[in-house]
């Protein structure tokens, strides 16, 4: 990771400040960290605006959230597609299978 920061401006976004801070420190002075909830469209928009303002353009974007089975360029994925693919699956019931109770 250190060599990447030496040749590029690196902007990190995530939910955990401590983790972001640790990674930014490892990358050195060219890395900036932002606390961003990837499911908050306004927060993501503000983050990308800040990055574009500082860097002039975003050349590479990488995300590691959820299951991304939408096969198209990042800028063509709708907010609805992103959110649908990024949310965890519903919790399974701990009750054994069977007919619903009649109360």
Backbone as numpy.savetxt, mean C-alpha at the origin, in Angstrom:
# Nx Ny Nz CAx CAy CAz Cx Cy Cz
19.08 -2.94 -0.32 18.26 -1.75 -0.32 19.12 -0.49 -0.32
20.26 -0.54 0.27 21.08 0.66 0.35 21.49 1.19 -1.01
21.79 0.31 -1.96 22.20 0.78 -3.27 21.05 1.46 -4.01
19.82 1.01 -3.77 18.68 1.63 -4.44 18.54 3.09 -4.03
18.72 3.38 -2.76 18.57 4.75 -2.28 19.70 5.63 -2.79
20.87 5.05 -3.06 21.99 5.83 -3.54 21.79 6.34 -4.96
20.90 5.73 -5.71 20.70 6.09 -7.10 19.32 6.67 -7.39
18.46 6.72 -6.43 17.09 7.15 -6.68 16.50 7.81 -5.45
15.47 8.61 -5.69 14.67 9.09 -4.57 13.69 7.96 -4.25
13.58 7.62 -2.99 12.71 6.53 -2.58 11.66 7.08 -1.63
10.40 6.79 -1.93 9.28 7.23 -1.10 8.56 5.99 -0.61
8.50 5.84 0.69 7.86 4.68 1.31 6.51 5.08 1.88
5.54 4.22 1.73 4.23 4.44 2.32 3.78 3.16 3.00
3.21 3.31 4.18 2.71 2.15 4.91 1.96 2.59 6.14
1.44 1.61 6.87 0.63 1.93 8.05 1.42 2.00 9.34
2.64 1.44 9.37 3.36 1.31 10.63 4.56 2.23 10.68
4.47 3.32 11.45 5.56 4.29 11.50 6.91 3.69 11.89
6.94 2.79 12.85 8.21 2.21 13.29 8.89 1.43 12.16
8.11 0.66 11.44 8.66 -0.12 10.32 9.15 0.81 9.22
8.35 1.81 8.90 8.75 2.78 7.86 10.04 3.49 8.25
10.12 3.90 9.50 11.31 4.60 9.98 12.55 3.74 9.89
12.40 2.48 10.24 13.54 1.55 10.19 14.02 1.37 8.75
13.10 1.17 7.83 13.47 0.97 6.42 14.08 2.25 5.85
13.48 3.39 6.15 14.01 4.67 5.65 15.43 4.89 6.16
15.68 4.56 7.42 17.02 4.72 7.99 18.03 3.82 7.28
17.62 2.60 6.97 18.50 1.68 6.26 18.82 2.18 4.86
17.86 2.84 4.24 18.06 3.34 2.87 18.89 4.62 2.83
18.91 5.36 3.91 19.71 6.57 3.95 18.93 7.81 3.57
19.67 8.87 3.29 19.09 10.20 3.09 18.14 10.37 1.94
18.18 9.50 0.94 17.30 9.67 -0.22 15.90 9.10 0.02
15.66 8.48 1.17 14.37 7.84 1.44 13.52 8.70 2.35
12.25 8.84 1.98 11.27 9.55 2.81 10.13 8.58 3.11
9.63 8.60 4.34 8.56 7.70 4.75 7.28 8.50 5.04
6.16 7.94 4.64 4.85 8.55 4.85 3.91 7.49 5.41
3.19 7.83 6.47 2.18 6.91 7.00 0.92 7.09 6.16
0.53 6.01 5.48 -0.60 6.05 4.54 -1.38 4.75 4.65
-2.69 4.85 4.75 -3.55 3.67 4.69 -3.92 3.47 3.22
-3.47 2.39 2.63 -3.67 2.16 1.20 -5.14 2.00 0.81
-6.03 1.78 1.77 -7.45 1.69 1.46 -8.17 3.02 1.60
-7.43 4.08 1.94 -7.99 5.42 2.04 -7.59 6.17 0.76
-8.54 6.25 -0.17 -8.25 6.83 -1.48 -7.71 8.26 -1.39
-8.26 9.05 -0.47 -7.79 10.43 -0.32 -6.35 10.47 0.19
-6.02 9.59 1.13 -4.66 9.54 1.67 -3.66 9.11 0.60
-4.04 8.14 -0.21 -3.16 7.68 -1.29 -2.98 8.80 -2.32
-4.05 9.51 -2.63 -3.96 10.63 -3.56 -3.04 11.72 -3.05
-3.15 12.03 -1.76 -2.28 13.05 -1.16 -0.83 12.59 -1.19
-0.59 11.32 -0.91 0.77 10.77 -0.95 1.35 10.89 -2.36
0.61 10.45 -3.37 1.14 10.51 -4.74 1.35 11.94 -5.19
0.48 12.86 -4.76 0.68 14.27 -5.09 1.98 14.79 -4.47
2.24 14.44 -3.22 3.48 14.87 -2.55 4.71 14.29 -3.23
4.63 13.03 -3.63 5.77 12.40 -4.31 6.01 13.08 -5.65
4.95 13.30 -6.41 5.10 13.95 -7.71 5.67 15.36 -7.56
5.24 16.08 -6.52 5.75 17.43 -6.28 7.25 17.40 -5.95
7.66 16.44 -5.15 9.08 16.36 -4.75 9.96 15.79 -5.86
9.45 14.79 -6.57 10.29 14.08 -7.54 10.05 14.50 -8.98
8.93 15.15 -9.25 8.62 15.54 -10.61 7.85 14.47 -11.38
8.07 13.22 -11.06 7.37 12.11 -11.72 7.58 10.85 -10.89
6.71 9.89 -11.09 6.87 8.59 -10.45 7.27 7.62 -11.55
8.50 7.13 -11.49 9.00 6.23 -12.52 8.65 4.77 -12.25
8.66 4.38 -10.98 8.37 3.00 -10.61 7.49 3.00 -9.38
6.48 2.16 -9.39 5.61 2.02 -8.23 5.48 0.54 -7.91
5.59 0.22 -6.64 5.46 -1.16 -6.18 4.55 -1.17 -4.98
3.60 -2.10 -4.96 2.78 -2.23 -3.77 2.71 -3.70 -3.40
2.54 -3.93 -2.12 2.46 -5.29 -1.62 1.28 -5.39 -0.67
0.12 -5.04 -1.16 -1.08 -5.09 -0.34 -2.08 -6.04 -1.00
-2.63 -6.91 -0.20 -3.70 -7.77 -0.66 -3.33 -8.72 -1.77
-4.33 -9.27 -2.39 -4.18 -10.19 -3.50 -4.53 -9.43 -4.76
-3.56 -9.19 -5.57 -3.79 -8.41 -6.78 -3.91 -9.33 -7.99
-5.13 -9.73 -8.31 -5.32 -10.57 -9.48 -5.87 -9.78 -10.67
-5.92 -8.46 -10.52 -6.32 -7.60 -11.63 -5.08 -7.38 -12.48
-5.12 -7.87 -13.71 -3.95 -7.82 -14.58 -4.06 -6.66 -15.56
-3.72 -5.47 -15.09 -3.67 -4.30 -15.95 -2.77 -3.27 -15.31
-2.35 -2.26 -16.05 -1.45 -1.26 -15.48 -2.05 -0.59 -14.25
-1.17 -0.25 -13.30 -1.59 0.34 -12.03 -2.53 1.52 -12.22
-2.22 2.41 -13.12 -3.03 3.62 -13.28 -4.40 3.34 -13.90
-4.62 2.12 -14.38 -5.93 1.75 -14.93 -6.80 0.99 -13.94
-6.24 0.61 -12.79 -7.02 -0.09 -11.77 -7.90 0.93 -11.06
-9.19 0.65 -11.01 -10.10 1.58 -10.34 -9.96 1.45 -8.82
-10.38 2.48 -8.12 -10.34 2.45 -6.66 -11.18 1.29 -6.14
-12.31 1.02 -6.78 -13.18 -0.09 -6.36 -12.47 -1.44 -6.53
-11.78 -1.64 -7.67 -11.04 -2.89 -7.89 -9.93 -3.05 -6.85
-9.23 -1.97 -6.60 -8.13 -2.02 -5.63 -8.64 -2.38 -4.25
-9.69 -1.69 -3.81 -10.25 -1.94 -2.47 -10.79 -3.36 -2.37
-11.49 -3.83 -3.40 -12.08 -5.17 -3.37 -10.98 -6.23 -3.24
-9.86 -6.03 -3.90 -8.77 -7.01 -3.89 -7.87 -6.85 -2.68
-7.96 -5.75 -1.97 -7.03 -5.47 -0.87 -7.60 -5.76 0.50
-8.89 -5.90 0.60 -9.50 -6.18 1.91 -9.32 -7.65 2.26
-9.14 -7.95 3.55 -9.03 -9.36 3.94 -10.36 -10.05 3.73
-10.34 -11.38 3.54 -11.60 -12.11 3.37 -12.41 -12.06 4.66
-13.73 -12.24 4.56 -14.56 -12.22 5.77 -14.11 -13.32 6.73
-14.24 -13.04 8.01 -13.86 -14.02 9.03 -14.78 -15.22 8.95
-14.20 -16.39 9.15 -15.00 -17.60 9.16 -15.63 -17.78 10.53
-16.79 -18.33 10.54 -17.48 -18.61 11.79 -16.80 -19.76 12.50
-16.71 -19.67 13.81 -16.13 -20.77 14.58 -17.19 -21.81 14.91
-18.44 -21.56 14.53 -19.51 -22.52 14.79 -19.41 -23.69 13.81
-19.77 -24.89 14.26 -19.76 -26.01 13.33 -20.85 -25.83 12.28
-20.63 -26.39 11.09 -21.67 -26.26 10.06 -22.95 -26.97 10.50
-24.05 -26.49 10.04 -25.33 -27.12 10.38 -26.45 -26.14 10.08
-27.65 -26.58 10.34 -28.79 -25.71 10.04 -28.80 -24.51 11.00
-29.32 -23.39 10.55 -29.41 -22.23 11.43 -30.32 -22.53 12.61
-30.00 -21.93 13.73 -30.82 -22.15 14.92 -32.12 -21.37 14.79
-33.18 -21.92 15.37 -34.47 -21.20 15.34 -34.71 -20.67 16.74
-34.62 -19.38 16.86 -34.82 -18.76 18.18 -36.04 -17.91 18.20
